[in-house]
Amino acid sequence: MEKTLLIFFLSFISCGSSNLKNTKSDFDNRIILTYSYVAEKYDSNIVVSNSFANIDIVNFAEEISKNKNKKMSIVLDSLIKVKEESSYIKKKYPIKTLLNKTNNKGNLKLFFSKPKDNYIMVEVFKTDEDTSYERLTMFGSSDIYLLYFKNEEIIDKYQIKLDYN
């Protein structure tokens, strides 16, 4: 009886730890897939930030509304709920190491949002300076991508141009 209980307990722990490894792997895979998708659109050297940015999903309300053929107010309400439920804490993550992109010189700077359950966002700025996200969003403009995933495959893509003022 004790051996059966011990075997059950050990198998339970090993299943739990393998799920944690898969979650991190899924998280990393989404970053890699997103980078590959976005990098194909540019011919320039891309500098990748190791800090997650607070990219606002509400910016995509109009695009999602058109694509899903839903009322703008309904989509906007849904995106506001998603935004409120996800708290943002400035966090560093070894994105450069993960992507093997350690260069600090280029005319594009790319910032990732923290990946959520089924989506990730990326914001790309044209700049020769190595500056912070906050500074670039003061008066700059950017291309923002929103990618939805299912089983580590991109199933839906949105892109907008955003001008900050």
Secondary structure, DSSP 8 states (H G I E B T S, - for coil): -HHHHHHHHHHHHHHHHHHHHHHHHHHHHHHHHHHHHHHTT--S-EEE-SB-----GGGGHHHHHHHHT--HHHHHHHHHHHHHHS-----B--HHHHHT------SEEEEE----SSEEEEEEEE-SS---HHHHHHH-EEEEEEEEEETTEEEEEEEEEEE--
